[in-house]
Amino acid sequence: MTEAKDERRPAGELEASVMAALWAAGAPRTPGQVQLSLGGGLARTTVTTILSRLHEKGVVDRRREGRGYAYFPVQDAHGLTARRMHTELDRDSDRNTVLARFVAQLTEDDERVLRDLLESGEQ
């Protein structure tokens, strides 16, 4: 294997870094602005590709800014985690079994929180 291949980041790490930069910014950011906030270790084209993929996944939205786009998250970090949980649940055809096993593995504290949320109807 090549040295460059060994230095590759784990899958999802770049997307997570870009999302963290967008959440921290609190306002739409261009790929160049995101690149700067990440410390410049990535090429602007790489950041643009990551933002485009996040847009295709529906995780970020964008608005026209000059000749390009400025990107912003459509959900906060907690909302994104919930979305991932739903995606995983949707991948299995036996939702009842998946949910039953999920609940069976909850800690007592998590089970109490879940019960309270279900009883209160909070979203």
C-alpha positions in Angstrom: 0.0 0.0 0.0 1.1 3.5 -0.6 1.9 5.9 2.2 -1.0 8.3 1.0 -3.5 5.4 1.3 -2.4 4.7 4.8 -2.9 8.3 5.8 -6.5 8.3 4.6 -9.1 9.3 7.3 -11.8 6.8 8.3 -15.1 6.9 6.4 -17.3 9.7 7.6 -14.6 11.6 9.5 -14.3 14.2 6.8 -18.1 14.7 6.6 -18.2 14.9 10.4 -15.5 17.6 10.4 -17.3 19.6 7.7 -20.6 19.3 9.6 -18.9 20.5 12.8 -17.5 23.5 11.0 -20.9 24.4 9.6 -22.6 24.0 13.0 -19.9 26.1 14.7 -20.3 28.8 12.0 -24.0 29.4 12.7 -24.4 30.8 9.2 -24.1 29.6 5.6 -20.5 29.0 4.5 -18.8 28.6 1.2 -16.4 25.7 0.5 -13.5 28.1 0.9 -14.7 29.4 4.2 -15.2 25.8 5.5 -11.7 24.9 4.2 -10.2 27.8 6.2 -12.1 26.8 9.4 -10.8 23.3 9.1 -7.2 24.5 9.1 -6.5 24.3 5.4 -5.3 20.6 5.5 -7.8 19.8 2.8 -8.0 21.1 -0.8 -11.0 23.3 -1.5 -12.1 20.9 -4.2 -12.2 18.1 -1.6 -14.4 20.3 0.7 -16.6 21.1 -2.2 -17.1 17.4 -3.0 -17.9 16.6 0.6 -20.4 19.5 0.8 -22.0 18.3 -2.5 -22.4 14.8 -1.1 -23.9 16.1 2.1 -26.3 18.1 0.0 -27.3 15.0 -2.0 -27.9 13.2 1.2 -30.2 16.0 2.4 -28.0 16.8 5.4 -27.1 20.3 4.3 -28.9 22.8 2.1 -27.3 25.5 0.0 -28.1 28.9 -1.4 -26.5 30.7 -4.3 -23.6 33.0 -3.4 -21.8 34.5 -6.3 -20.8 31.8 -8.8 -21.0 29.1 -6.2 -23.0 28.1 -3.1 -23.0 28.7 0.6 -24.0 25.6 2.6 -25.8 25.3 5.9 -27.0 22.3 8.0 -30.6 21.4 7.9 -30.5 19.9 11.4 -28.5 20.2 14.6 -26.2 17.3 15.7 -28.9 15.6 17.7 -31.4 15.7 14.8 -28.8 14.2 12.5 -28.1 11.4 15.0 -31.9 10.7 15.2 -32.0 10.7 11.4 -29.2 8.1 11.2 -31.1 6.0 13.7 -34.2 6.1 11.5 -32.1 5.2 8.4 -30.8 2.2 10.1 -34.2 1.1 11.3 -35.5 1.5 7.7 -32.8 -0.8 6.4 -34.4 -3.9 8.1 -37.7 -5.4 7.0 -38.5 -6.6 10.5 -38.9 -3.3 12.4 -40.6 -5.0 15.4 -37.6 -7.2 16.1 -35.1 -4.4 15.6 -37.0 -2.1 18.0 -37.4 -4.9 20.5 -33.7 -5.7 20.5 -32.9 -2.0 20.7 -35.1 -1.5 23.7 -33.7 -4.7 25.3 -30.2 -3.2 25.2 -31.1 0.2 26.8 -29.7 1.1 30.1 -32.2 1.7 32.9 -31.7 5.4 32.6 -32.2 5.4 28.9 -35.3 3.3 29.2 -36.7 5.8 31.8 -36.0 8.7 29.4 -37.6 6.9 26.5 -40.7 6.0 28.6 -41.0 9.6 29.8 -40.7 10.9 26.2 -43.3 8.5 24.9 -45.7 9.3 27.8 -45.3 13.1 27.4 -45.6 13.0 23.6 -42.4 15.2 23.3 -40.7 15.2 20.0 
